[in-house]
Amino acid sequence: MNIRQWIEYRRAWREFEEVVQERRRESNAQIEIALAELESDPSSEHFAKAARLVSNRLGFDEQVSRVVHLDPERFCIEVREVTRWNPSS
């Protein structure tokens, strides 16, 4: 790995960590709201919303887990995908 690749790798790690932390905070807040709605009104609509949010979070966490174990070059490529992935869609 040359110096340019190393710099790109470190930059990708910083960006990746920031995005992952922010998305997890957002996800936690959305899940908390959905669970409160479900508790106050245990309808199938609220259950479906909470289940979807939890499923999205698990999918995101699975993707994060996969990406952190890649070699540096592949990590830089894949991190672009993770940082663009929208967990609320």
VMD Tcl script that draws the C-alpha trace (Angstrom):
set ca {
  {0.00 0.00 0.00}
  {1.49 3.32 -1.02}
  {1.10 6.56 0.94}
  {-1.78 7.78 -1.23}
  {-3.70 4.56 -0.66}
  {-2.97 4.76 3.07}
  {-4.32 8.32 3.24}
  {-7.45 7.29 1.32}
  {-7.89 4.31 3.64}
  {-7.62 6.44 6.80}
  {-10.00 9.04 5.34}
  {-12.47 6.29 4.45}
  {-12.28 4.90 8.01}
  {-13.02 8.30 9.54}
  {-15.93 8.90 7.19}
  {-17.22 5.38 7.74}
  {-17.11 5.70 11.54}
  {-18.87 9.07 11.46}
  {-21.62 7.86 9.15}
  {-22.15 4.63 11.06}
  {-22.42 6.46 14.40}
  {-24.86 9.01 12.98}
  {-27.02 6.38 11.31}
  {-27.11 4.29 14.49}
  {-28.18 7.34 16.52}
  {-30.93 8.09 13.99}
  {-31.98 4.46 13.89}
  {-32.12 4.22 17.69}
  {-34.30 7.33 17.85}
  {-36.66 6.01 15.16}
  {-36.93 2.63 16.87}
  {-37.62 4.25 20.26}
  {-40.42 6.33 18.74}
  {-41.88 3.31 16.94}
  {-41.81 1.23 20.13}
  {-43.51 4.01 22.09}
  {-46.21 4.23 19.40}
  {-46.61 0.45 19.49}
  {-46.90 0.48 23.28}
  {-49.57 3.19 23.24}
  {-51.47 1.64 20.30}
  {-50.59 -2.01 19.62}
  {-52.01 -1.98 16.10}
  {-50.69 -4.04 13.21}
  {-49.63 -0.80 11.51}
  {-47.40 0.19 14.43}
  {-46.06 -3.35 14.72}
  {-45.17 -3.39 11.01}
  {-43.41 -0.03 11.31}
  {-41.35 -1.15 14.32}
  {-40.50 -4.46 12.64}
  {-39.38 -2.67 9.46}
  {-37.14 -0.29 11.41}
  {-35.53 -3.12 13.37}
  {-35.04 -5.13 10.17}
  {-33.42 -2.14 8.46}
  {-31.11 -1.68 11.43}
  {-30.09 -5.34 11.41}
  {-29.39 -5.13 7.67}
  {-27.26 -2.05 8.18}
  {-25.35 -3.64 11.07}
  {-24.75 -6.75 8.97}
  {-23.37 -4.64 6.13}
  {-21.13 -2.70 8.54}
  {-19.84 -5.94 10.02}
  {-18.98 -7.27 6.57}
  {-17.23 -4.10 5.44}
  {-14.92 -3.72 8.46}
  {-13.26 -7.07 7.70}
  {-12.23 -6.23 4.13}
  {-8.71 -5.58 2.93}
  {-7.85 -1.85 2.73}
  {-8.39 -1.46 -1.03}
  {-11.74 -3.22 -1.02}
  {-12.73 -1.36 2.16}
  {-12.31 2.00 0.41}
  {-14.58 0.83 -2.40}
  {-17.23 -0.71 -0.16}
  {-17.32 2.12 2.35}
  {-18.66 4.36 -0.39}
  {-21.65 2.03 -0.66}
  {-22.26 1.93 3.10}
  {-22.06 5.69 3.45}
  {-24.62 6.11 0.68}
  {-26.99 3.39 1.96}
  {-30.17 4.86 3.44}
  {-31.39 2.75 6.39}
  {-34.82 4.39 6.43}
  {-35.70 3.40 2.87}
}
mol new
graphics top color blue
foreach p $ca { graphics top sphere $p radius 0.5 }
foreach p [lrange $ca 0 end-1] q [lrange $ca 1 end] { graphics top cylinder $p $q radius 0.2 }
display resetview
